[in-house]
Amino acid sequence: MIINRLKPVVVVLAGALGALALAAFGSDSADPATAVPAAATTVPPAATAVPTTAPTETVALPTTMPVPPTVAATNAPDPTSVPTVAPTATSALDTVYSEYGFTLNLDLGADVQSTGYSESAPSETQGLASFVYSGVTVGLVWSPSNSKAPLEFVAALYYDIQAAQPGINFESISGGDITVSGQTGEFGGFKAVDGGGTAIGGGLISAWNCSNDIAYRMTLTGADATAVAV
């Protein structure tokens, strides 16, 4: 009874084994020339680059902070300050000029300049002193008289003044005797007139001889003839 029930199972297993055998034989009877080998499926692992670590340069840090250089302070000028200008020394004016054998009394003061007349430097026998006194230009000449009278010196000086200024007309306005330190002399006054007849100045000429045979000639000129006469 059991054997009859196992027959169909054996038949099924036998068929299955036969099919497996036919499949195996079929694979063995294939043409070896056309057989395609199976492709390799194993992929070698890609090489992984391992980075190398570069050596690091060690920089030493300063342990102390640098100190800036010290700049010496300078005293800058104050822009609002005004520089002080030292006053220029002014030479004192002469009130008494006593040189070369004569004396001039100058109550108002004057800056007297002297130079040589017939020589390079003044002396007791010759020279020229000049100065401005109260707006009047004064010139004093002294030299040997050579036996000339004071009036001759006055006339010669008047001629020299006229010759030096040919464009101006000169008119004699006064004249006479004078006495200087006990010595008798002569004087002459004049005025200067332009082409239109207007007075533009005036002058006074005086001369006297001293006992030592030195002749003195003084000329005063200025824009105001009245001031010159005074």
HELIX and SHEET records of a PDB file:
HELIX    1   1 ILE A    2  ASP A   28  1                                  27    
HELIX    2   2 PRO A   32  THR A   34  5                                   3    
HELIX    3   3 PRO A  150  ALA A  164  1                                  15    
HELIX    4   4 ALA A  225  ALA A  229  1                                   5    
SHEET    1   A 2 ASP A  94  GLU A  99  0                                        
SHEET    2   A 2 PHE A 102  ALA A 110 -1                                        
SHEET    1   B 7 GLN A 113  THR A 115  0                                        
SHEET    2   B 7 GLY A 127  TYR A 133 -1                                        
SHEET    3   B 7 VAL A 136  PRO A 144 -1                                        
SHEET    4   B 7 ILE A 214  GLY A 222 -1                                        
SHEET    5   B 7 ALA A 199  ASN A 209 -1                                        
SHEET    6   B 7 GLN A 183  VAL A 193 -1                                        
SHEET    7   B 7 ASN A 169  VAL A 180 -1                                        
END                                                                             
